[in-house]
Amino acid sequence: MRERIVTSPTAARAGSQERVVRYTLAISLSLVVISFVLSYLVS
């Protein structure tokens, strides 16, 4: 029978996802703010 590989979640993803999530949230938040400002100025 094969041995099961046990790795912690942090070691498995090697901490590389935090930066991507941060940039995704920042860009999407700024796009929402820009769209609200544009819709306010147009109406």
C-alpha positions as CSV (number, residue, x, y, z in Angstrom):
1,M,0.0,0.0,0.0
2,R,1.3,3.5,-0.8
3,E,2.1,5.9,1.9
4,R,-0.1,9.0,2.1
5,I,1.7,12.3,1.5
6,V,0.9,14.8,4.3
7,T,1.7,18.4,3.7
8,S,0.3,21.5,5.5
9,P,-1.8,23.9,3.3
10,T,0.9,26.6,3.7
11,A,3.7,24.3,2.5
12,A,1.5,23.0,-0.3
13,R,0.8,26.3,-1.9
14,A,4.1,27.8,-0.8
15,G,2.5,31.2,0.1
16,S,2.3,32.3,-3.5
17,Q,-1.5,32.9,-3.6
18,E,-1.7,35.9,-1.2
19,R,-0.2,38.4,-3.6
20,V,-2.5,37.3,-6.4
21,V,-5.5,37.7,-4.2
22,R,-4.4,41.1,-2.9
23,Y,-3.9,42.4,-6.5
24,T,-7.2,40.9,-7.6
25,L,-9.1,42.6,-4.8
26,A,-7.4,45.9,-5.3
27,I,-8.1,46.0,-9.0
28,S,-11.7,44.9,-8.7
29,L,-12.3,47.4,-5.9
30,S,-10.8,50.3,-7.9
31,L,-12.9,49.3,-11.0
32,V,-16.1,49.3,-8.9
33,V,-15.2,52.8,-7.5
34,I,-14.5,54.1,-11.0
35,S,-17.7,52.6,-12.4
36,F,-19.8,54.2,-9.6
37,V,-18.1,57.6,-10.1
38,L,-18.7,57.4,-13.9
39,S,-22.4,56.4,-13.4
40,Y,-22.8,59.3,-10.9
41,L,-21.3,61.8,-13.4
42,V,-23.4,60.6,-16.3
43,S,-26.7,60.7,-14.5
